[in-house]
Amino acid sequence: MVKRVCCAVDCGIVINPDVAINMKEGAIVDAIGNALNGELTFKDGVPEQNNFNRYRMIRLREAPKKIDVNFVQNDIDPTGLGEPPFPPIFGAVFNALYKITRKRFYNQPFVNDFTKKI
């Protein structure tokens, strides 16, 4: 379980800090859930996980208890804000698992590899 995440974003001027923080926190939690559990398989070109009863979403109890969000102060026009923290979370989770187990995980969702290797 990921306990804490620190996020720094250089997205230009932040117009509404509360909404911006909420967007970062949501993207981080969603990315952790996807990295660990987000499996999407296809059969004959059709997704097998076609509803939430077949697609594993992160549970509230699995979300980090502490997420620190910081914004770089500058005068640049506002840019994208929702997606930037999503991709780096996969690498951070991957590296944390390596640090804990000293084994590399190459297949996402990591939970499949993780349960096989320990």
N, CA, C and O of each residue as an XYZ file, in Angstrom:
472
protein
N       0.842     -1.173      0.000
C       0.000      0.000      0.000
C       0.892      1.243      0.000
O       1.848      1.333      0.771
N       0.575      2.175     -0.852
C       1.295      3.449     -0.913
C       0.762      4.328      0.216
O      -0.439      4.591      0.291
N       1.652      4.778      1.088
C       1.229      5.563      2.243
C       1.298      7.066      2.020
O       0.479      7.818      2.549
N       2.288      7.504      1.227
C       2.465      8.939      1.025
C       2.979      9.201     -0.381
O       3.800      8.449     -0.907
N       2.485     10.277     -0.980
C       2.939     10.706     -2.302
C       3.219     12.200     -2.233
O       2.436     12.969     -1.675
N       4.344     12.597     -2.806
C       4.692     14.010     -2.934
C       4.663     14.363     -4.422
O       5.242     13.659     -5.250
N       3.993     15.443     -4.742
C       3.803     15.834     -6.135
C       4.178     17.305     -6.304
O       3.702     18.164     -5.561
N       5.026     17.584     -7.277
C       5.361     18.960     -7.626
C       4.971     19.174     -9.083
O       5.299     18.364     -9.950
N       4.269     20.272     -9.344
C       3.746     20.524    -10.676
C       4.131     21.928    -11.130
O       3.972     22.900    -10.392
N       4.641     22.016    -12.354
C       4.941     23.303    -12.964
C       3.951     23.480    -14.109
O       4.224     23.101    -15.247
N       2.802     24.059    -13.792
C       1.713     24.147    -14.769
C       1.347     25.586    -15.099
O       0.288     25.839    -15.673
N       2.205     26.522    -14.744
C       1.871     27.918    -14.968
C       1.077     28.462    -13.795
O       1.072     27.879    -12.711
N       0.412     29.572    -14.018
C      -0.369     30.211    -12.956
C      -1.517     29.290    -12.548
O      -2.247     28.788    -13.402
N      -1.672     29.073    -11.257
C      -2.774     28.257    -10.738
C      -3.924     29.197    -10.391
O      -3.810     30.026     -9.489
N      -5.022     29.059    -11.112
C      -6.165     29.958    -10.951
C      -6.955     29.628     -9.682
O      -7.292     30.524     -8.908
N      -7.242     28.365     -9.474
C      -8.027     27.936     -8.320
C      -7.247     26.835     -7.598
O      -7.349     25.670     -7.980
N      -6.480     27.169     -6.577
C      -5.621     26.191     -5.910
C      -6.361     24.985     -5.337
O      -5.855     23.866     -5.416
N      -7.542     25.186     -4.763
C      -8.279     24.049     -4.189
C      -8.652     23.026     -5.259
O      -8.476     21.823     -5.062
N      -9.158     23.498     -6.376
C      -9.517     22.592     -7.468
C      -8.260     21.933     -8.039
O      -8.270     20.744     -8.357
N      -7.197     22.694     -8.167
C      -5.942     22.155     -8.698
C      -5.396     21.047     -7.810
O      -4.935     20.020     -8.308
N      -5.444     21.248     -6.512
C      -4.984     20.209     -5.581
C      -5.867     18.969     -5.699
O      -5.361     17.847     -5.729
N      -7.178     19.164     -5.765
C      -8.092     18.026     -5.912
C      -7.826     17.253     -7.193
O      -7.898     16.024     -7.201
N      -7.519     17.962     -8.278
C      -7.215     17.287     -9.548
C      -5.957     16.436     -9.422
O      -5.910     15.310     -9.916
N      -4.944     16.975     -8.765
C      -3.691     16.229     -8.577
C      -3.933     14.995     -7.714
O      -3.490     13.898     -8.052
N      -4.638     15.180     -6.599
C      -4.905     14.057     -5.698
C      -5.692     12.960     -6.411
O      -5.390     11.777     -6.253
N      -6.687     13.341     -7.185
C      -7.483     12.354     -7.921
C      -6.662     11.595     -8.943
O      -6.787     10.376     -9.066
N      -5.820     12.311     -9.678
C      -4.973     11.658    -10.680
C      -3.984     10.700    -10.022
O      -3.712      9.623    -10.554
N      -3.448     11.087     -8.873
C      -2.487     10.237     -8.162
C      -3.163      8.962     -7.677
O      -2.635      7.868     -7.878
N      -4.311      9.088     -7.045
C      -5.027      7.908     -6.538
C      -5.432      6.998     -7.697
O      -5.290      5.779     -7.610
N      -5.934      7.588     -8.772
C      -6.334      6.793     -9.941
C      -5.134      6.065    -10.544
O      -5.245      4.901    -10.928
N      -4.008      6.734    -10.629
C      -2.808      6.114    -11.201
C      -2.312      4.955    -10.346
O      -1.904      3.924    -10.881
N      -2.342      5.111     -9.030
C      -1.931      4.013     -8.146
C      -2.849      2.812     -8.363
O      -2.380      1.679     -8.466
N      -4.137      3.058     -8.430
C      -5.086      1.968     -8.681
C      -4.838      1.290    -10.006
O      -4.890      0.063    -10.096
N      -4.569      2.068    -11.037
C      -4.292      1.499    -12.354
C      -2.986      0.722    -12.367
O      -2.912     -0.360    -12.950
N      -1.958      1.265    -11.731
C      -0.654      0.598    -11.712
C      -0.742     -0.753    -11.006
O      -0.145     -1.733    -11.453
N      -1.477     -0.800     -9.922
C      -1.533     -2.035     -9.138
C      -2.582     -3.021     -9.633
O      -2.348     -4.229     -9.615
N      -3.733     -2.525    -10.072
C      -4.856     -3.420    -10.354
C      -5.513     -3.267    -11.710
O      -6.343     -4.099    -12.078
N      -5.173     -2.232    -12.468
C      -5.925     -1.884    -13.671
C      -5.673     -2.788    -14.854
O      -4.925     -2.431    -15.764
N      -6.277     -3.934    -14.851
C      -6.090     -4.869    -15.962
C      -7.264     -4.784    -16.929
O      -8.425     -4.815    -16.521
N      -6.951     -4.678    -18.195
C      -7.969     -4.658    -19.234
C      -7.571     -5.692    -20.277
O      -6.539     -5.559    -20.935
N      -8.388     -6.713    -20.421
C      -8.118     -7.781    -21.386
C      -9.219     -7.797    -22.441
O     -10.324     -7.298    -22.227
N      -8.883     -8.382    -23.577
C      -9.821     -8.419    -24.700
C     -10.011     -9.853    -25.171
O      -9.078    -10.655    -25.146
N     -11.211    -10.162    -25.594
C     -11.507    -11.450    -26.213
C     -12.256    -11.163    -27.504
O     -13.333    -10.567    -27.492
N     -11.680    -11.588    -28.603
C     -12.257    -11.327    -29.927
C     -12.480     -9.831    -30.152
O     -13.475     -9.427    -30.755
N     -11.544     -9.013    -29.662
C     -11.600     -7.577    -29.869
C     -12.546     -6.828    -28.953
O     -12.727     -5.620    -29.109
N     -13.156     -7.526    -27.996
C     -14.112     -6.899    -27.082
C     -13.532     -6.918    -25.663
O     -13.031     -7.950    -25.218
N     -13.596     -5.791    -24.953
C     -13.073     -5.782    -23.581
C     -13.844     -6.754    -22.689
O     -15.074     -6.772    -22.689
N     -13.107     -7.556    -21.937
C     -13.746     -8.486    -21.007
C     -14.201     -7.766    -19.733
O     -15.134     -8.211    -19.065
N     -13.544     -6.666    -19.404
C     -13.943     -5.870    -18.246
C     -14.839     -4.743    -18.751
O     -14.372     -3.629    -18.989
N     -16.117     -5.035    -18.912
C     -17.023     -4.084    -19.546
C     -17.893     -3.317    -18.544
O     -18.780     -2.560    -18.939
N     -17.636     -3.515    -17.247
C     -18.373     -2.780    -16.231
C     -17.558     -2.813    -14.939
O     -16.569     -3.541    -14.844
N     -17.967     -2.035    -13.957
C     -17.175     -1.935    -12.732
C     -17.168     -3.221    -11.907
O     -16.302     -3.384    -11.047
N     -18.100     -4.129    -12.141
C     -18.050     -5.399    -11.418
C     -16.958     -6.315    -11.979
O     -16.662     -7.350    -11.382
N     -16.362     -5.955    -13.106
C     -15.300     -6.756    -13.721
C     -13.970     -6.009    -13.821
O     -12.962     -6.581    -14.234
N     -13.974     -4.731    -13.442
C     -12.760     -3.919    -13.516
C     -12.439     -3.426    -12.114
O     -13.246     -2.733    -11.494
N     -11.277     -3.776    -11.621
C     -10.895     -3.480    -10.233
C     -10.445     -2.029    -10.083
O      -9.403     -1.639    -10.609
N     -11.229     -1.241     -9.369
C     -10.874      0.144     -9.044
C     -10.189      0.154     -7.675
O     -10.399     -0.750     -6.867
N      -9.380      1.166     -7.421
C      -8.741      1.303     -6.127
C      -9.810      1.572     -5.067
O     -10.778      2.292     -5.315
N      -9.622      0.987     -3.889
C     -10.545      1.192     -2.772
C     -10.048      2.366     -1.932
O      -8.853      2.663     -1.912
N     -10.958      3.018     -1.252
C     -10.598      4.165     -0.418
C      -9.536      3.781      0.608
O      -8.616      4.559      0.861
N      -9.649      2.612      1.191
C      -8.674      2.178      2.203
C      -7.279      1.938      1.605
O      -6.295      1.871      2.341
N      -7.194      1.809      0.283
C      -5.918      1.577     -0.400
C      -5.251      2.881     -0.856
O      -4.089      2.879     -1.261
N      -5.979      3.967     -0.789
C      -5.445      5.266     -1.226
C      -4.427      5.776     -0.204
O      -4.528      5.472      0.985
N      -3.451      6.548     -0.670
C      -2.476      7.112      0.270
C      -3.169      7.970      1.320
O      -4.128      8.684      1.024
N      -2.679      7.892      2.535
C      -3.251      8.702      3.615
C      -2.753     10.145      3.541
O      -3.382     11.052      4.085
N      -1.627     10.352      2.869
C      -1.044     11.695      2.777
C      -0.585     11.936      1.343
O       0.209     11.170      0.796
N      -1.093     13.005      0.743
C      -0.650     13.432     -0.585
C      -0.266     14.904     -0.478
O      -1.104     15.760     -0.197
N       1.012     15.180     -0.707
C       1.511     16.552     -0.699
C       1.545     17.061     -2.131
O       2.171     16.453     -2.999
N       0.874     18.173     -2.376
C       0.846     18.773     -3.716
C       1.466     20.165     -3.624
O       1.064     20.986     -2.800
N       2.443     20.412     -4.479
C       3.121     21.707     -4.524
C       3.130     22.216     -5.960
O       3.280     21.443     -6.906
N       2.970     23.519     -6.106
C       2.977     24.141     -7.425
C       4.163     25.092     -7.536
O       4.443     25.858     -6.614
N       4.854     25.038     -8.666
C       5.946     25.964     -8.936
C       5.319     27.336     -9.196
O       4.441     27.472    -10.049
N       5.764     28.325     -8.476
C       5.249     29.687     -8.639
C       5.947     30.347     -9.826
O       7.174     30.436     -9.858
N       5.160     30.813    -10.805
C       5.713     31.524    -11.959
C       4.627     32.347    -12.624
O       3.482     32.352    -12.173
N       4.976     33.030    -13.673
C       4.026     33.885    -14.396
C       3.669     33.331    -15.766
O       3.196     34.071    -16.629
N       3.886     32.058    -15.972
C       3.574     31.415    -17.252
C       2.064     31.201    -17.344
O       1.406     30.922    -16.342
N       1.524     31.333    -18.554
C       0.095     31.076    -18.747
C      -0.242     29.659    -18.277
O       0.588     28.757    -18.400
N      -1.453     29.451    -17.738
C      -1.863     28.128    -17.262
C      -1.786     27.082    -18.378
O      -2.074     27.365    -19.541
N      -1.394     25.880    -17.997
C      -1.311     24.761    -18.944
C      -2.102     23.586    -18.392
O      -2.874     23.743    -17.446
N      -1.911     22.405    -18.982
C      -2.616     21.196    -18.540
C      -2.355     20.883    -17.083
O      -1.251     21.084    -16.577
N      -3.377     20.391    -16.416
C      -3.255     20.159    -14.987
C      -3.721     18.773    -14.551
O      -3.192     18.237    -13.577
N      -4.677     18.186    -15.229
C      -5.255     16.927    -14.766
C      -4.391     15.707    -14.975
O      -4.338     14.845    -14.098
N      -3.720     15.600    -16.092
C      -3.016     14.374    -16.439
C      -1.545     14.301    -16.035
O      -1.051     13.187    -15.858
N      -0.816     15.389    -15.878
C       0.625     15.268    -15.655
C       1.079     14.334    -14.536
O       2.120     13.699    -14.706
N       0.384     14.199    -13.408
C       0.921     13.291    -12.385
C       0.636     11.817    -12.666
O       1.208     10.948    -12.007
N      -0.226     11.520    -13.621
C      -0.630     10.128    -13.857
C       0.532      9.223    -14.296
O       0.784      8.225    -13.621
N       1.247      9.515    -15.383
C       2.313      8.599    -15.831
C       3.453      8.376    -14.846
O       3.896      7.236    -14.706
N       3.957      9.404    -14.151
C       5.087      9.151    -13.253
C       4.757      8.216    -12.085
O       5.653      7.587    -11.521
N       3.493      8.127    -11.729
C       3.116      7.255    -10.608
C       3.453      5.800    -10.916
O       3.862      5.059    -10.022
N       3.287      5.385    -12.166
C       3.600      4.002    -12.526
C       5.070      3.691    -12.241
O       5.387      2.653    -11.660
N       5.967      4.596    -12.652
C       7.388      4.410    -12.381
C       7.701      4.444    -10.899
O       8.539      3.680    -10.422
N       7.033      5.327    -10.162
C       7.272      5.424     -8.725
C       6.834      4.143     -8.010
O       7.539      3.647     -7.132
N       5.677      3.614     -8.385
C       5.209      2.350     -7.789
C       6.146      1.217     -8.181
O       6.508      0.387     -7.348
N       6.535      1.185     -9.446
C       7.464      0.163     -9.942
C       8.763      0.189     -9.140
O       9.238     -0.860     -8.705
N       9.341      1.366     -8.940
C      10.597      1.482     -8.209
C      10.434      1.182     -6.723
O      11.345      0.636     -6.101
N       9.295      1.529     -6.151
C       9.047      1.202     -4.737
C       8.961     -0.314     -4.548
O       9.498     -0.853     -3.580
N       8.285     -0.996     -5.475
C       8.212     -2.459     -5.390
C       9.599     -3.079     -5.512
O       9.917     -4.045     -4.818
N      10.413     -2.526     -6.387
C      11.785     -3.031     -6.529
C      12.567     -2.818     -5.238
O      13.295     -3.707     -4.796
N      12.418     -1.651     -4.640
C      13.154     -1.358     -3.407
C      12.751     -2.314     -2.288
O      13.591     -2.724     -1.486
N      11.480     -2.666     -2.233
C      10.981     -3.564     -1.191
C      11.409     -5.008     -1.442
O      11.830     -5.704     -0.518
N      11.300     -5.459     -2.698
C      11.486     -6.883     -3.007
C      12.820     -7.221     -3.660
O      13.241     -8.378     -3.651
N      13.496     -6.201     -4.235
C      14.710     -6.403     -5.040
C      14.426     -7.263     -6.272
O      15.318     -7.933     -6.791
N      13.183     -7.237     -6.727
C      12.781     -7.928     -7.953
C      12.116     -6.908     -8.862
O      11.390     -6.027     -8.402
N      12.377     -7.040    -10.168
C      11.781     -6.140    -11.148
C      10.434     -6.696    -11.602
O      10.269     -7.901    -11.792
N       9.494     -5.797    -11.769
C       8.169     -6.145    -12.253
C       7.985     -5.491    -13.609
O       8.149     -4.279    -13.750
N       7.647     -6.288    -14.595
C       7.609     -5.792    -15.975
C       6.204     -5.744    -16.569
O       6.023     -5.195    -17.656
N       5.235     -6.288    -15.904
C       3.890     -6.336    -16.459
C       2.918     -5.571    -15.579
O       2.847     -5.770    -14.366
N       2.186     -4.704    -16.221
C       1.161     -3.949    -15.523
C      -0.175     -4.646    -15.783
O      -0.418     -5.020    -16.930
N      -1.055     -4.847    -14.805
C      -0.964     -4.329    -13.450
C       0.071     -5.096    -12.627
O       0.218     -6.311    -12.758
N       0.772     -4.367    -11.791
C       1.869     -4.946    -11.035
C       1.417     -6.022    -10.061
O       2.212     -6.890     -9.703
N       0.179     -5.990     -9.629
C      -0.292     -6.973     -8.645
C      -0.179     -8.392     -9.193
O       0.064     -9.321     -8.423
N      -0.348     -8.586    -10.496
C      -0.234     -9.920    -11.071
C       1.182    -10.448    -10.931
O       1.380    -11.580    -10.489
N       2.177     -9.637    -11.304
C       3.584    -10.029    -11.163
C       3.983    -10.150     -9.703
O       4.700    -11.075     -9.323
N       3.519     -9.215     -8.886
C       3.915     -9.160     -7.493
C       3.513    -10.432     -6.757
O       4.311    -10.979     -5.995
N       2.299    -10.907     -6.970
C       1.839    -12.109     -6.270
C       2.563    -13.369     -6.771
O       2.681    -14.346     -6.032
N       3.041    -13.351     -8.004
C       3.787    -14.497     -8.548
C       5.213    -14.549     -8.024
O       5.780    -15.632     -7.877
N       5.806    -13.373     -7.738
C       7.243    -13.327     -7.401
C       7.530    -13.410     -5.907
O       8.679    -13.619     -5.518
N       6.520    -13.254     -5.065
C       6.825    -13.325     -3.628
C       6.269    -14.581     -3.005
O       6.435    -14.799     -1.804
